[in-house]
Amino acid sequence: MDYRVLDTIRDFEDAFALEIAVWGLDPRDAVPVNMLRAIQHAGGAEIGAYDGDQIVGFTLGFPAKSADRSILWSHITGVHRAYQGRNIGFELKRQQREWALANGFDEIRWTFDPLQRGNANFNIHRLGATAETYLVDFYGTMVDEINRDDLPTDRVESVWRLRDSRVVQRMNAEPSAEELPDRPFLLMDRGFPEIVSLDTTVSEYFVQIPPSLSDLPTPDALLRWRIALRETLSNAFAQGYIAVDFTSMNAYLLRRL
């Protein structure tokens, strides 16, 4: 597999087509070719994964501000469904990190759906990002093959501090086997979401989510989980807790710093 920065109109056309294939998007909801070109020209980068001449994954990042700091905002990272499970997504993020450091950025941010177990594990556990901001219905209504049932598009904001020792370690090796701490739960999967009252004298909590959203019986059950996780994480973040890991129990580890 080859990885390179996209820089031609043909590259951007291929990336545009891949967006539609990965997410099942209406073309009007994909980042268009002219915007991909503008982002590249203005100091951002689209990095593609290639199997021969075929683009099979890419990540898109552009310069942004967080408070008074310059960061790289990573809007999209996706891999063609036929190529998923081959570590391509991880390598794309590694390549994006290297590009960011070489171009003066030491922090990358992006959003992800906190109810999606695979995203949580990849972003928080595998990459070593953290999260402390909850965004309610961030994108409004989205109609694609992933976002269905007109549910609120809640997101959390990942913070990837590129020089952090934990991040450096995880770029070089898979995280070792977990030694799970004995910590109380703020949210538990009892077949339904059960919320526990927050005690701010407790320094760490687990927040559990379902192992698979597709196994939830109805859209109402999914909405119930959405609202429960929104209440739990929003409250915890407001009290100074940060999501610092994601565990094999399908649970975020929150720590009050």
C-alpha positions in Angstrom: 0.0 0.0 0.0 1.3 3.4 -1.0 0.5 6.7 0.8 0.9 10.2 -0.6 -0.4 13.7 -0.5 -3.1 14.4 -3.2 -2.2 17.3 -5.5 -3.9 16.9 -8.9 -7.5 17.4 -10.1 -7.6 13.7 -10.9 -6.5 12.9 -7.3 -9.3 15.1 -6.0 -11.9 13.5 -8.3 -10.9 10.0 -7.1 -11.2 11.2 -3.5 -14.6 12.7 -4.1 -15.8 9.3 -5.6 -14.3 7.5 -2.6 -16.3 9.7 -0.1 -19.5 8.7 -1.8 -18.5 5.0 -1.8 -17.4 4.9 1.9 -20.3 6.7 3.5 -23.1 6.1 0.9 -23.4 9.8 0.5 -25.7 11.9 -1.7 -23.1 13.6 -3.9 -24.3 17.0 -2.6 -23.1 16.1 0.9 -19.6 15.1 -0.1 -16.6 17.6 0.0 -16.5 18.7 -3.7 -13.5 18.6 -5.9 -13.1 22.4 -6.0 -13.1 22.5 -2.2 -10.5 19.7 -2.0 -8.3 21.7 -4.3 -8.8 24.9 -2.3 -7.9 23.2 1.0 -4.8 21.8 -0.5 -3.8 25.2 -2.0 -4.5 27.0 1.3 -2.3 24.9 3.5 -4.3 21.8 4.3 -3.6 18.2 3.1 -5.5 15.3 1.7 -3.5 12.1 2.1 -4.5 9.1 0.1 -3.9 5.3 0.4 -3.3 3.6 -2.9 -3.4 0.0 -4.0 -1.6 0.4 -7.3 -3.4 3.2 -9.1 -6.6 2.9 -7.1 -7.3 5.1 -4.1 -8.7 3.0 -1.3 -8.6 5.5 1.6 -7.9 9.1 2.4 -7.8 11.6 5.2 -8.6 15.4 4.9 -7.2 18.0 7.2 -7.2 21.8 7.1 -5.7 24.6 9.3 -8.0 25.9 12.0 -8.0 27.7 15.4 -8.8 26.4 18.8 -8.9 29.3 21.3 -5.7 31.1 20.3 -3.8 28.0 19.0 -3.3 26.9 15.5 -4.4 23.3 14.9 -5.1 20.9 12.1 -8.8 20.0 11.8 -9.3 16.5 10.4 -12.7 16.5 8.7 -12.7 13.1 7.1 -10.8 9.8 7.3 -12.3 6.8 5.5 -11.3 3.5 3.9 -13.1 1.7 1.1 -15.2 -1.1 2.6 -13.4 -3.8 0.7 -10.1 -2.7 2.3 -11.3 -2.2 5.9 -9.6 -4.3 8.6 -6.1 -4.0 7.1 -4.7 -1.2 9.3 -5.1 1.4 6.5 -7.0 3.8 8.7 -4.3 3.8 11.3 -1.6 4.3 8.8 -3.5 7.2 7.2 -3.6 8.9 10.7 0.1 8.1 11.2 0.8 9.8 7.9 -1.4 12.7 8.8 0.5 13.1 12.1 3.8 13.2 10.3 2.6 15.7 7.8 1.2 17.9 10.6 4.4 17.9 12.6 6.5 18.7 9.5 4.2 21.6 8.7 4.1 23.3 12.2 1.1 21.6 13.9 1.4 19.7 17.2 -2.4 19.1 17.6 -5.1 17.6 15.4 -8.8 17.6 16.3 -11.8 16.0 14.8 -15.3 14.8 15.8 -16.7 11.3 16.1 -20.0 9.7 17.2 -19.4 8.6 20.8 -22.0 5.8 20.5 -20.0 4.0 17.7 -17.8 1.5 19.5 -15.3 1.1 16.6 -14.7 4.8 16.4 -14.3 5.2 20.1 -11.8 2.4 20.3 -9.8 3.6 17.3 -9.7 7.3 18.3 -9.3 7.1 22.1 -7.6 3.7 22.6 -5.6 3.0 19.5 -4.5 6.6 18.6 -4.3 7.9 22.1 -6.6 10.9 21.6 -8.7 12.3 24.4 -12.1 14.0 24.5 -13.6 16.6 26.8 -16.2 18.4 24.6 -19.7 17.1 23.8 -21.4 18.6 20.7 -25.2 18.2 20.5 -26.7 17.5 17.0 -23.5 18.8 15.5 -24.3 18.2 11.8 -28.0 18.4 12.0 -29.9 15.8 9.9 -27.6 13.6 7.9 -28.9 11.1 5.3 -26.4 8.4 4.4 -25.8 4.7 5.0 -24.3 5.3 8.4 -26.5 8.1 9.9 -30.1 6.8 9.7 -33.5 7.2 11.4 -33.3 11.0 11.7 -31.5 10.7 15.0 -29.5 13.7 16.4 -25.9 13.8 15.1 -24.2 14.2 18.5 -20.4 14.1 18.5 -17.5 14.4 20.8 -14.4 16.3 19.8 -11.1 14.4 19.8 -7.9 16.1 20.9 -4.8 14.5 19.5 -1.7 16.0 21.0 0.9 14.8 18.6 4.0 15.0 20.9 2.3 13.5 23.9 4.2 10.5 25.2 1.1 8.3 25.1 0.5 9.2 21.5 4.1 8.6 20.5 4.0 5.2 22.2 0.9 4.2 20.4 2.3 5.3 17.0 5.1 2.8 17.6 3.2 -0.2 19.0 -0.2 -1.6 19.7 -1.4 -0.8 23.2 -0.5 -3.7 25.6 -3.2 -5.9 27.2 -5.4 -3.8 29.5 -5.2 -4.1 33.2 -8.7 -2.7 33.9 -8.9 -0.5 37.0 -11.6 -1.2 39.6 -13.8 1.9 39.0 -17.5 2.7 39.3 -19.8 3.2 36.3 -21.6 6.4 35.5 -23.5 4.7 32.7 -24.1 1.0 32.4 -25.5 -1.3 29.7 -28.2 -3.3 31.4 -29.9 -4.0 28.0 -31.0 -0.4 28.5 -28.9 2.6 29.6 -28.7 3.0 33.4 -27.3 6.4 34.6 -25.6 6.7 38.0 -25.3 10.0 39.9 -21.9 11.7 39.5 -19.8 12.1 42.6 -17.0 14.5 41.9 -14.9 13.2 44.7 -14.4 10.1 42.6 -11.4 10.6 40.3 -12.2 8.0 37.6 -15.4 6.5 36.1 -16.4 4.1 33.4 -19.1 5.1 30.9 -20.4 2.1 29.0 -22.0 1.9 25.5 -23.7 -0.9 23.6 -21.3 -3.3 21.7 -23.2 -2.9 18.5 -25.8 -0.3 17.6 -27.2 -2.6 14.9 -28.3 -5.0 17.6 -30.5 -2.5 19.3 -34.1 -3.5 18.6 -35.7 -0.2 17.6 -34.8 3.4 16.7 -36.4 4.4 20.0 -33.8 2.3 21.8 -31.0 4.0 19.9 -32.4 7.4 20.7 -32.7 6.4 24.4 -29.0 5.5 24.3 -28.2 8.8 22.5 -29.9 10.9 25.2 -28.4 8.9 28.1 -24.9 9.2 26.8 -25.4 12.9 26.0 -26.5 13.6 29.6 -23.7 11.5 31.1 -20.8 12.8 29.1 -22.0 16.4 29.0 -22.3 16.5 32.7 -19.0 14.8 33.3 -17.1 17.0 30.9 -18.6 20.1 32.6 -17.3 18.8 35.9 -13.7 18.5 34.6 -13.6 14.9 33.5 -11.8 13.8 30.3 -12.2 10.6 28.3 -8.6 9.2 28.4 -9.2 5.6 27.2 -11.7 3.1 25.8 -11.7 -0.4 27.2 -12.7 -3.9 26.2 -15.8 -3.5 28.4 -17.1 -1.1 25.7 -16.6 1.7 28.2 -14.9 5.0 28.2 -12.5 5.6 31.0 -13.1 9.2 32.4 -10.5 10.9 34.6 -10.9 14.1 36.5 -7.7 16.1 36.1 
